[in-house]
Amino acid sequence: MAISCKEARERLKQRPKVKLGFFPTPFYKLENLSKKLGVNLYIKRDDFTGMSLFGGNKIRKLEYLIGEAADQGCEYVFTYGATQSNHAMQTVTACRKYGLHPIIYLVAIVKPDEEDIRSNLLLDRIMDAEIHIVEMMEGEKEEEAEERSFQLAKEHIAKLEQEGHKCYDVPMGGASPVGSLGFVEGMVELEEQLEQMNLTMDYIFHATGTGGTMAGMAAGKKLIGSEAEIISVNVSAKDSGYPSRCEDLANASLKLIQTEPLVSKDQDIHTDLKYYLPGYEIPNEGATEAIRMLAREEGLFLDPVYTGKAFAGMIDYIAAGKVKQGSNVVFWHTGGATALFAEKEILGQLTAR
């Protein structure tokens, strides 16, 4: 049974939390694109979460993750990602604010140039994070390199704890029951904004990677009884067990706030794998055109890794009639525009005329 936004917030207050972001994030209609696409298109600006200029969706998760780390008296925070990981950079930011030592293990899917460090990796260096670059071995798959980074970090954590230091391990993307609470709260926040504007939404589109944002959204939607259909556009390959894992993650988040399981993968988890190819951090034509469209119609920026691919998926859904003309649609901007200043392999043809 759905509960009110007020009651949902009361349940969320049960969990440790720190202040990182500036909420609620802006929510408004994209007038030019609404006319062009034939839908009422709104944008949720989680690229404005803060705490620095380079915020994004991970800040919501990190308020709960760093809250728990601080509550447990941890000194070190470990996390993972690619070398241009938004999540890793935002984790470093959060650690610096709360006096924790950030240690990040980053897989070099696109190998950085030590003579020309860019984007998120540059920000990590400026903040003096302890950075461990995990080079891809010849013939090694991305997920194999990730597993190797996890093992290296596990050994590092064990060493520090043997020396008497307490560590907090944040999974890739902040995709844990604690982290996903940030997007349970995010859905409550959006519902409050919709109530103030006397609006309802038919669809919410967003980019999904590790699944923590998607799981939190699904849990929040069920908790408050939102009728919007959430379409999660994948930015990397996933196996057949991904929806089940996201269902489990969503329901584990609800359990943390004393709520029974509400999320069903068949009813509430809608992912689409048609828009990420040729791979994670590898650009494609659809994303490039989506980035250009939003920039030229509204003066707003997406990135080629996450939001560009999700926006391309949304445009295709509208063009194909999967989203009916006149529908109320939200694009949840999860940040990541720092990738526009990353290596040319990530940018692709964006600068071509």
Summary of the structure (lengths in Angstrom):
residues: 353
radius of gyration: 19.3
end to end distance: 53.1
largest distance: 61.4
contacts: 1250
relative contact order: 0.16
helix: 47%
strand: 16%
